[in-house]
Amino acid sequence: MKKSDFRTPLLQSGILLFVFLLLFSFVISSGADGLGSGLLAIFSGIFHSVLFAIGLIFSILVSIALLIVLFLAAVALYSLDKAKDIWSQLQFTLLNFFSTMNDSLAFMKNRSLETFCSQTNRIPQLEKEVASLSEQNRNLQLNINSLKRQIDELQSMKSKGRDEGQDPNS
């Protein structure tokens, strides 16, 4: 058995356990004493967690910007031309990164829209195919019924031939 067979279920159960414990901790830390206040504590905890994540992202971006400014200021004390070169390289790199990111997002958006449109365009084709298959099914059912009648007629003729004493094979 492969080692990776249990990896996905293990990760899923770990994530589920983490989410359950997180929601449980929201309720326990709020001091909720009923179902309504427990649900309110869960929603409040989710809201505060999202707010914390947004604040954390913002503070990390501000910290990175501050570190870049401090680095450029330190380089400018040594050489103003070197600081200008580093600043222009940083601008070029950031513009290149954001244009690549923009192109990537546009590509993913167009791909998802094309997939949606192609699936939407296939609906009439699939409806025609279903209608055709249902007509074929109806025709096959009629053929089956007629063949059953013919078999019944042949069996009844065979049984009549036996009753009259004739050889049914002649």
N, C-alpha and C positions, 0 to 999 in steps of 0.2 A: 504494500500500500504506500502511496506517495505521501511525503511529509506535508505537501501543500493541500491535501484533500480536506483537512480540518481547519485550514487557515481562515477561510471566509466565514464559516459558521462561528468560529471562535471570536473573530473580530466583531461580527454582528451581535453576538451575545454580550461581549464586553461593552459595546456602545450602548446597547439596550440597558444593561445594568448601570452604566454611568448615568444615563438620562433618568432612570428610575430613582437612583440615589440623589441626583440633583433636585428633582421635583420633590422627593421626600424631605430633603434638607430645607427646601423653601417652606414647606408646611411646618416642619418642626421648629425652625427658627422664628416663625411668625407668631407662634403661640396660638394658632387657630384652634377653636374648640368645636367647630361644626363643619358640615359639608360645604356650605356656602362660603364660609370664611377660609376654608382650605383651598377651594377653587380660586378664590380671590388672591390668596397667598401665592398660588402657582402662577397666575397671570402677572401678579406684581413682581415675582421673582424673575420670570421670563423677561419682562419689560426692563427691570434693573440690569439683568445680564446683557441684554442688547445695548442698553445705554452704556454699560461699562465697556463693552467691546468697541463701540464707536469712540468713546473717550480714549481708550487705550491706543487705537489706531491713530487718532488725531495727535495724541501726545508723542507717539513714536515718530510720526512724520515731523512734528515740530522739533523734536530732539535731533533727528538726522539733519534737518535744515540748520539748526544751531551749530552742530558739530562741523558741517561744511563751511559755514560762515567763519567759525573760529579757525579752521584749518587755512582757509583762504587769507584771513587776516594775518595769521602767523607767517604764511608764505610771502605776503605782501610786505611784511617787515623786513624780510630778507631780500626779496626782489619783486618789484612791482610788475615787471614784464612777465616773470614766471607765473605770478598770480593771475594775470590776464590770460595767459596761455591755458592754465588749468581751468579757469572759468569758461573759456570758449570751448575747451574739450568737454567739460561737464555739460554745457548747453547742448552741444552737438550730440552727445551720448543720450541725454534725456529726450531730445527731440526725436532721435532715431528710435529710442525705446517706445515712446508714446505713439509714434507713427506705426511702428510694427504692431503694437498692441491694438491700435485702432484698426489696422488692416486685418488682424486676426479676429477681432470681434465682428467686423463687417463680414468676413468670410463665414464665421460660424452662424451669424444671423441669416445670411443669404442661403447657406446650406440648409438651415432649419426651415426657412420659408420655401425653398425648392422642394424639400421633402414633404412639407405640408401641402403645397400646391399639387405635387405629383400624386399624392394620396387622394386629394380632393378631386383631381381630374380622373382618377381611376374609378371613382364611384359609379358614374354612368356605365362605364365599360363592364364593371363587375355586375351591375344590375342587368345588363343585356345578357351577360354570360349566365347568370342565374335563371333568367327567363328561358334561355335556350336549353339549359340543362333540365329545367322543370318540364319543358315541352318534350324533350327526349325521354324523360322519365315517364310522362304520360303515355307516349307512344309505346315504350317498352312494356308498360303495365297492360296496355290493350293487347299487345302481341302475346304476352304471357297468358292473359285471360282466354284469347282465342285458341292458343295451343292447349290449354287445359280443357277447353270444350272439345277440341278434336281428340284429345287423349280419352276423355270420357266417352265420346261417341265410338271410338275404336274399341274401348273396353266393353261397352254395351253390345256392339256388334259381335265381338268375340264371345261374350257370354251367351248371346242369342244363338250363335252357331253351335255352341256346346249343348245348349238346351235342345236344339232340333236334331242333334246327332251328326251334324256335319263336321268335317275336319276344318278347323279355323285357319289352318295354314294353306289350304288349297284355294 
